[in-house]
Amino acid sequence: MARPEKGDPGFLLDMLLAAEDAIGFVAGMDEAAFRASALHQAAVLRCVSVIGEAANRVSKEFRSGTSQVPWKAVIGMRHKLVHDYAEVRLDVVWRVVSVELPALAAALRPLVPPEPR
């Protein structure tokens, strides 16, 4: 998928791609395997941070019109990871990547403009 140049469409695509990457990184894993792999944890944490940063850059006007995306929670998770990194709970991260990101990706897909042909 080509990234739109700027603005909300580009940030939405960044969110979707990062969510899909994180989901893919843990495909076939269970929570115990995730907890045992610093590599997978780092990859997922990076994706979740990107999702939150991109969400924060989506215009307030767009966010206010799209209640199917939990904007506050998505942005808040990024802040938690970046500012309270020592307090991050892996059980919460696992729930995010295994439950919440698939739902987020499903909500984002219809919001991302189709690729130009």
Backbone as JSON, one array per atom type, in Angstrom:
{
  "sequence": "MARPEKGDPGFLLDMLLAAEDAIGFVAGMDEAAFRASALHQAAVLRCVSVIGEAANRVSKEFRSGTSQVPWKAVIGMRHKLVHDYAEVRLDVVWRVVSVELPALAAALRPLVPPEPR",
  "N": [[0.84, -1.17, 0.0], [0.67, 2.12, -0.93], [1.86, 4.99, 0.75], [-0.11, 7.75, 1.55], [0.72, 11.17, 0.96], [0.44, 13.24, 3.07], [-1.25, 14.3, 6.07], [-4.44, 13.25, 7.51], [-5.2, 10.8, 6.06], [-2.68, 9.56, 5.6], [-1.71, 9.21, 8.23], [-3.66, 7.51, 9.26], [-3.21, 5.28, 7.66], [-0.61, 4.66, 8.5], [-1.19, 3.87, 11.12], [-2.81, 1.61, 10.65], [-1.04, -0.11, 9.22], [0.99, -0.49, 11.13], [-0.47, -1.75, 13.15], [-1.22, -4.11, 11.82], [1.33, -5.17, 11.38], [2.21, -5.66, 14.05], [0.32, -7.55, 14.88], [0.93, -9.59, 13.1], [3.54, -10.18, 13.93], [3.18, -11.66, 16.26], [1.74, -13.82, 15.49], [0.62, -17.08, 15.85], [1.78, -17.36, 18.31], [1.57, -17.84, 21.87], [0.66, -16.29, 25.01], [2.67, -16.96, 26.87], [4.88, -17.57, 25.26], [5.25, -15.09, 24.08], [5.92, -13.54, 26.33], [8.36, -14.68, 26.87], [10.0, -13.8, 24.88], [12.05, -11.3, 24.21], [12.58, -10.03, 21.83], [10.16, -10.17, 20.33], [8.53, -8.74, 22.08], [9.75, -6.19, 21.99], [9.35, -5.54, 19.3], [6.53, -5.45, 19.1], [5.96, -3.45, 21.0], [7.15, -1.24, 19.79], [5.53, -1.0, 17.48], [3.04, -0.45, 18.68], [3.63, 1.99, 19.85], [4.07, 3.55, 17.54], [1.5, 3.46, 16.45], [0.06, 4.91, 18.39], [1.36, 7.41, 18.26], [0.85, 8.18, 15.6], [-1.94, 8.26, 15.76], [-2.27, 10.41, 17.47], [-1.54, 12.43, 15.79], [-3.55, 12.53, 13.93], [-6.13, 14.64, 12.83], [-8.04, 16.61, 15.14], [-10.61, 17.14, 14.35], [-11.22, 15.03, 12.59], [-10.93, 12.85, 14.35], [-12.99, 13.4, 16.16], [-15.18, 12.76, 14.68], [-15.17, 10.04, 14.35], [-16.03, 7.69, 16.11], [-15.7, 4.98, 16.33], [-13.1, 4.31, 16.67], [-11.0, 3.98, 19.41], [-9.73, 6.59, 20.32], [-8.63, 8.05, 22.55], [-7.73, 6.01, 24.27], [-5.88, 4.72, 22.61], [-3.95, 6.72, 22.1], [-3.26, 7.25, 24.74], [-2.08, 4.82, 25.47], [0.3, 4.88, 24.03], [1.55, 7.05, 25.3], [1.9, 5.93, 27.83], [3.69, 3.83, 27.25], [5.93, 5.26, 26.38], [6.52, 7.23, 28.34], [6.17, 6.03, 30.83], [7.71, 3.73, 30.74], [9.03, 1.86, 32.35], [7.06, 0.79, 33.85], [5.44, -0.76, 32.3], [3.17, -3.32, 31.69], [3.36, -6.62, 30.74], [1.22, -8.39, 30.43], [-0.86, -6.69, 29.82], [0.06, -5.58, 27.43], [0.07, -7.89, 25.88], [-2.7, -8.44, 25.78], [-3.49, -6.19, 24.36], [-2.2, -6.57, 21.84], [-3.21, -9.05, 21.05], [-5.99, -8.92, 21.24], [-7.11, -6.26, 21.18], [-5.76, -4.86, 19.07], [-6.44, -6.32, 16.67], [-9.17, -5.64, 16.55], [-8.96, -2.86, 16.35], [-7.6, -2.61, 13.9], [-9.58, -3.6, 12.2], [-11.48, -1.57, 12.5], [-10.09, 0.55, 11.41], [-9.58, -0.11, 8.7], [-11.81, 0.53, 6.88], [-11.57, 3.29, 6.96], [-9.23, 4.06, 5.79], [-8.16, 5.46, 2.83], [-8.67, 4.04, -0.44], [-6.03, 2.62, -2.46], [-4.62, 4.58, -5.05], [-5.18, 3.91, -8.5]],
  "CA": [[0.0, 0.0, 0.0], [1.44, 3.37, -0.99], [1.48, 5.93, 1.82], [-0.47, 9.1, 1.12], [1.74, 12.16, 1.31], [0.29, 13.94, 4.34], [-2.58, 14.44, 6.66], [-5.15, 12.15, 8.15], [-5.1, 9.51, 5.37], [-1.37, 8.98, 5.85], [-1.62, 8.78, 9.62], [-4.53, 6.34, 9.39], [-2.5, 4.16, 7.05], [0.47, 4.3, 9.42], [-1.8, 3.14, 12.23], [-3.24, 0.3, 10.16], [0.12, -0.93, 8.91], [1.66, -0.86, 12.38], [-1.32, -2.74, 13.82], [-1.08, -5.38, 11.1], [2.67, -5.69, 11.66], [2.24, -6.19, 15.41], [-0.49, -8.78, 14.88], [1.72, -10.58, 12.39], [4.72, -10.56, 14.71], [2.83, -12.64, 17.3], [0.91, -14.88, 14.92], [1.03, -18.42, 16.27], [2.35, -17.34, 19.66], [0.68, -17.65, 23.01], [1.19, -15.27, 25.91], [3.91, -17.42, 27.49], [5.95, -17.4, 24.26], [5.46, -13.65, 23.96], [6.64, -13.09, 27.53], [9.71, -15.23, 26.83], [10.75, -13.27, 23.74], [12.32, -9.86, 24.24], [12.5, -9.56, 20.45], [8.75, -9.95, 20.0], [8.04, -7.65, 22.92], [10.26, -4.92, 21.45], [8.69, -5.27, 18.02], [5.15, -5.05, 19.37], [5.96, -2.16, 21.68], [7.44, -0.22, 18.77], [4.32, -0.82, 16.66], [2.01, 0.22, 19.49], [4.05, 3.39, 19.96], [3.8, 4.19, 16.25], [0.04, 3.61, 16.34], [-0.35, 6.01, 19.27], [1.88, 8.68, 17.75], [0.08, 8.51, 14.4], [-3.29, 8.62, 16.21], [-2.18, 11.75, 18.04], [-1.39, 13.37, 14.68], [-4.82, 12.64, 13.2], [-6.77, 15.89, 13.24], [-9.1, 16.52, 16.14], [-11.88, 17.12, 13.63], [-11.45, 13.66, 12.12], [-11.12, 11.99, 15.52], [-14.31, 13.63, 16.77], [-16.21, 12.17, 13.83], [-14.97, 8.6, 14.18], [-16.1, 7.13, 17.46], [-15.39, 3.54, 16.31], [-11.7, 4.19, 17.07], [-10.84, 4.48, 20.79], [-8.6, 7.51, 20.19], [-8.02, 8.39, 23.84], [-7.02, 4.84, 24.76], [-4.75, 4.46, 21.72], [-2.94, 7.74, 22.38], [-2.83, 7.03, 26.13], [-1.17, 3.67, 25.52], [1.6, 5.37, 23.55], [2.14, 7.85, 26.38], [2.31, 4.99, 28.88], [4.89, 3.12, 26.79], [7.07, 6.17, 26.23], [6.84, 7.98, 29.55], [6.19, 5.13, 32.0], [8.21, 2.48, 30.16], [9.43, 0.91, 33.39], [5.85, 0.27, 34.48], [4.63, -1.45, 31.29], [2.8, -4.69, 32.07], [3.31, -7.47, 29.55], [-0.11, -8.96, 30.27], [-1.66, -5.66, 29.13], [0.56, -5.51, 26.05], [-0.43, -9.08, 25.2], [-4.12, -8.22, 25.5], [-3.57, -5.19, 23.3], [-1.82, -7.12, 20.53], [-4.0, -10.22, 20.69], [-7.43, -8.65, 21.24], [-7.49, -4.9, 20.82], [-5.26, -4.44, 17.76], [-7.28, -6.82, 15.57], [-10.38, -4.82, 16.49], [-8.57, -1.54, 15.86], [-7.33, -2.75, 12.46], [-10.89, -3.73, 11.52], [-12.11, -0.25, 12.5], [-9.31, 1.46, 10.56], [-9.59, -0.47, 7.27], [-12.72, 1.33, 6.04], [-11.23, 4.69, 7.04], [-8.05, 4.3, 4.96], [-8.57, 5.58, 1.44], [-8.11, 3.01, -1.33], [-4.85, 3.01, -3.23], [-4.92, 5.05, -6.41], [-4.82, 2.92, -9.54]],
  "C": [[0.89, 1.23, 0.0], [0.94, 4.32, 0.08], [1.08, 7.26, 1.21], [0.54, 10.1, 1.65], [1.61, 12.71, 2.72], [-1.11, 13.76, 4.9], [-3.17, 13.15, 7.2], [-5.04, 10.83, 7.38], [-3.76, 8.82, 5.61], [-1.21, 8.46, 7.26], [-2.48, 7.55, 9.88], [-3.86, 5.11, 8.8], [-1.34, 3.72, 7.94], [-0.06, 3.47, 10.58], [-2.16, 1.72, 11.79], [-2.05, -0.62, 9.9], [0.86, -1.38, 10.16], [0.85, -1.9, 13.16], [-1.19, -4.1, 13.15], [0.29, -6.0, 11.32], [2.71, -6.35, 13.04], [1.48, -7.51, 15.5], [0.29, -9.91, 14.21], [2.92, -11.07, 13.18], [4.41, -11.64, 15.74], [1.94, -13.77, 16.79], [1.48, -16.24, 15.33], [1.64, -18.49, 17.66], [1.24, -17.35, 20.69], [1.35, -16.64, 23.95], [2.52, -15.7, 26.53], [5.08, -17.24, 26.52], [6.27, -15.92, 24.07], [6.28, -13.12, 25.14], [8.1, -13.56, 27.53], [10.58, -14.61, 25.74], [10.89, -11.76, 23.81], [12.22, -9.26, 22.84], [11.05, -9.25, 20.05], [8.15, -8.82, 20.82], [8.48, -6.3, 22.35], [9.57, -4.56, 20.15], [7.26, -4.78, 18.23], [5.09, -3.69, 20.04], [6.25, -1.02, 20.71], [6.2, 0.06, 17.92], [3.23, -0.08, 17.43], [2.36, 1.69, 19.68], [3.77, 4.15, 18.68], [2.3, 4.44, 16.09], [-0.42, 4.81, 17.17], [0.14, 7.36, 18.77], [1.11, 9.12, 16.51], [-1.34, 8.94, 14.78], [-3.31, 10.04, 16.76], [-2.07, 12.82, 16.95], [-2.62, 13.47, 13.8], [-5.54, 13.87, 13.73], [-7.88, 15.65, 14.26], [-10.47, 16.46, 15.47], [-12.2, 15.7, 13.16], [-11.73, 12.73, 13.29], [-12.51, 12.17, 16.12], [-15.44, 13.01, 15.95], [-16.1, 10.67, 13.65], [-14.88, 7.93, 15.55], [-15.78, 5.63, 17.49], [-13.92, 3.26, 16.66], [-11.56, 4.76, 18.48], [-9.61, 5.4, 20.88], [-7.88, 7.76, 21.5], [-7.2, 7.22, 24.37], [-5.77, 4.55, 23.92], [-3.62, 5.44, 22.0], [-2.39, 7.57, 23.8], [-1.87, 5.86, 26.26], [0.22, 4.08, 25.06], [2.29, 6.17, 24.64], [2.65, 6.95, 27.51], [3.61, 4.31, 28.48], [6.12, 4.02, 26.78], [7.48, 6.8, 27.56], [6.91, 7.12, 30.81], [6.7, 3.75, 31.6], [8.59, 1.44, 31.2], [8.23, 0.24, 34.05], [4.97, -0.51, 33.51], [4.42, -2.9, 31.73], [2.63, -5.53, 30.81], [1.95, -8.13, 29.35], [-1.03, -7.98, 29.54], [-1.23, -5.56, 27.67], [0.06, -6.72, 25.26], [-1.91, -8.93, 24.85], [-4.3, -7.23, 24.36], [-3.29, -5.83, 21.95], [-2.73, -8.28, 20.11], [-5.49, -9.96, 20.57], [-7.75, -7.27, 20.65], [-6.97, -4.45, 19.46], [-6.02, -5.06, 16.6], [-8.58, -6.02, 15.43], [-10.07, -3.43, 15.95], [-8.32, -1.6, 14.35], [-8.64, -2.85, 11.68], [-11.61, -2.39, 11.46], [-11.4, 0.71, 11.56], [-9.45, 1.16, 9.07], [-10.56, 0.35, 6.44], [-12.41, 2.83, 6.04], [-10.04, 5.06, 6.16], [-8.5, 4.36, 3.51], [-7.95, 4.48, 0.58], [-6.9, 3.55, -2.07], [-5.27, 3.53, -4.59], [-4.45, 4.02, -7.42], [-4.06, 3.56, -10.65]]
}
